[in-house]
Amino acid sequence: MAALYATGAFAEQLGISKASLQHYITILEKHGYEVRRNSRMHRQFSDEDFMVLRAFLMLNKHRGLKLKEAAQTVTNPEFEPAEILKHDIIPASYQLSQFEDLSNSMQLLATHVHGIEQQNMQLLTLIEEQRTQNELLLEQNQTLKQQFGVMMQHILDQANEPSTLHQRQLDRVEQQNSAIMSVLNKLNVTQQEFTAPSQLESEKQTKSVFGKLFK
């Protein structure tokens, strides 16, 4: 009696996942391929199914046929899986080559990602330096504003209040004016004192003359 395999075990022999096997079998069944089922309607795979599935996968992956085209080929009544499989001389070498290509691609990708990470670190450093410079510029700007405010206040204070030199000049002029007024006042007093006796003597003489005339 031929050996039969459940879906999981059969997928493991093919080197594919259970979900992939179910997907491939669904495509084959749509093209008329029949897989044995047990009383519970679970699929049971034989060695013949193994040959067909290997040929199907080889046509798709190694010969470049689409899944539907590969399904049409293997479901043809005249199709012989052995004719396809005998040309699969070094499948392991092919898989190794694919693995090496994938490994090289991953290495290139890792190098590229590392380069991007380095660029990001440099960019972050530049951003941090720029942020520090901006903070210093803000501090300097604030200091300049304060110094400008103090300078403007000093200018306003000087404009609103006389300077010390100007004030001293005003004080000297005022002292000189006071001295002049004091001298003038003294002159007025002296003149008044001198004028008063002369006026009295003149009045006496006038009265004496008039007295002689009218006797």
C-alpha positions in Angstrom: 0.0 0.0 0.0 1.4 3.4 -1.0 2.3 5.8 1.7 0.0 8.7 2.3 0.9 12.0 3.9 -1.1 14.6 5.7 -0.9 18.2 4.5 1.6 19.3 7.1 4.0 16.4 6.6 3.7 16.7 2.8 4.5 20.4 2.9 7.5 19.7 5.0 8.8 17.2 2.5 8.4 19.8 -0.3 10.2 22.4 1.8 7.3 24.9 1.8 4.8 26.1 4.3 1.4 24.5 4.9 -0.3 27.6 3.7 1.7 27.7 0.5 0.9 24.1 -0.2 -2.8 24.7 0.3 -2.6 27.7 -2.1 -0.8 25.6 -4.8 -3.2 22.7 -4.4 -6.2 25.0 -4.8 -4.8 26.3 -8.1 -4.2 22.7 -9.3 -7.7 21.6 -8.3 -9.2 24.5 -10.3 -7.4 23.0 -13.4 -8.8 19.5 -12.8 -6.1 18.0 -10.5 -7.5 15.6 -7.9 -6.1 14.9 -4.5 -7.2 11.9 -2.4 -9.3 12.7 0.7 -10.1 10.6 3.8 -13.5 10.2 5.4 -13.1 13.5 7.1 -12.4 15.2 3.7 -8.8 15.9 4.7 -6.4 15.7 1.9 -4.0 12.8 1.7 -0.9 13.1 -0.5 1.0 10.2 -2.2 4.4 9.9 -3.7 2.9 10.6 -7.1 1.5 13.9 -5.8 5.0 14.6 -4.5 6.4 14.3 -8.1 3.7 16.4 -9.6 4.1 19.2 -7.0 7.9 19.2 -7.4 7.5 19.5 -11.1 4.8 22.3 -10.6 7.2 24.2 -8.4 10.1 23.7 -10.7 8.2 25.1 -13.7 7.1 28.1 -11.7 10.4 29.0 -10.0 13.1 27.6 -12.3 11.4 27.9 -15.7 9.6 31.2 -15.1 6.1 29.9 -15.8 3.2 31.6 -13.9 1.3 29.4 -11.4 -1.7 29.1 -13.8 0.6 28.1 -16.7 2.5 25.6 -14.5 -0.9 24.2 -13.4 -2.1 23.8 -17.0 1.2 22.0 -17.8 1.2 19.4 -15.0 -2.6 18.7 -15.3 -2.2 17.8 -19.0 -2.9 14.0 -19.4 0.3 13.6 -21.4 2.5 15.3 -18.9 5.3 13.3 -17.3 6.8 14.8 -14.1 10.0 12.7 -14.6 10.8 14.6 -17.8 10.9 17.8 -15.9 12.5 16.5 -12.7 15.4 14.8 -14.6 16.7 18.2 -15.6 16.7 19.3 -12.0 20.4 18.1 -11.7 21.7 20.5 -9.0 18.7 21.9 -7.2 20.7 22.2 -4.0 23.3 24.3 -5.8 20.6 26.5 -7.2 19.0 27.0 -3.8 22.5 27.8 -2.4 23.0 30.4 -5.1 19.7 31.9 -4.2 20.6 31.9 -0.6 23.9 33.6 -1.3 22.2 36.2 -3.5 19.8 36.9 -0.7 22.6 37.0 1.9 24.5 39.5 -0.3 21.3 41.6 -0.7 20.8 41.6 3.0 24.4 42.6 3.6 24.1 45.5 1.2 20.8 46.5 2.8 22.5 46.4 6.3 25.3 48.5 5.0 22.9 51.0 3.5 20.9 51.1 6.7 24.1 51.7 8.7 25.0 54.5 6.4 21.6 56.1 6.9 21.9 55.7 10.7 25.3 57.5 10.6 23.8 60.3 8.5 20.9 60.6 11.0 23.4 60.8 13.9 25.3 63.5 12.1 22.1 65.4 11.4 21.1 65.1 15.0 24.5 66.5 16.1 24.1 69.4 13.7 20.6 70.1 14.9 21.8 70.1 18.5 24.7 72.4 17.7 22.3 74.7 15.8 20.0 74.7 18.8 22.9 75.7 21.1 23.9 78.5 18.8 20.3 79.7 18.6 20.1 79.8 22.4 23.4 81.8 22.6 22.1 84.2 19.9 18.9 84.7 21.9 20.9 85.4 25.1 23.2 87.9 23.3 20.1 89.6 21.7 18.5 89.9 25.2 21.7 91.4 26.6 22.0 93.9 23.7 18.4 94.9 24.3 19.0 95.5 28.0 22.2 97.5 27.2 20.4 99.6 24.6 17.6 100.3 27.1 20.1 101.5 29.7 21.8 103.7 27.1 18.5 105.2 25.9 17.5 105.9 29.5 20.8 107.6 30.2 20.4 109.8 27.1 16.9 110.7 28.2 18.1 111.6 31.6 20.7 113.9 30.2 18.2 115.5 27.9 15.7 116.2 30.7 18.2 117.4 33.3 20.9 120.2 32.9 24.4 119.0 32.8 26.7 119.7 35.8 28.8 122.1 33.8 25.7 124.0 32.6 24.3 124.1 36.1 27.6 125.6 37.3 27.5 128.3 34.6 24.0 129.2 35.6 25.0 129.4 39.2 27.9 131.8 38.4 25.7 134.0 36.3 23.1 134.2 39.1 25.9 135.1 41.6 27.1 137.8 39.2 23.6 139.2 38.8 23.2 139.3 42.6 26.5 141.2 43.0 25.5 143.8 40.4 22.1 144.3 42.0 23.7 144.8 45.3 26.1 147.5 43.9 23.2 149.2 42.2 21.2 149.2 45.4 24.1 150.8 47.3 24.5 153.5 44.6 20.8 154.4 44.9 21.0 154.7 48.6 24.1 157.0 48.4 22.5 159.2 45.8 19.4 159.6 47.8 21.4 160.6 50.8 23.4 163.2 48.8 20.3 164.6 47.1 18.2 165.2 50.2 20.3 168.0 51.9 20.9 169.9 48.7 17.2 170.0 48.0 16.5 171.4 51.5 19.1 174.1 51.1 17.6 175.1 47.7 14.2 175.4 49.2 15.5 177.7 51.9 17.2 180.0 49.5 14.0 180.2 47.4 11.9 181.1 50.4 14.4 183.8 51.4 14.3 185.5 48.0 10.6 185.5 47.9 10.5 187.0 51.4 12.7 189.9 50.4 10.6 190.7 47.3 7.3 190.9 49.2 8.4 193.0 52.2 
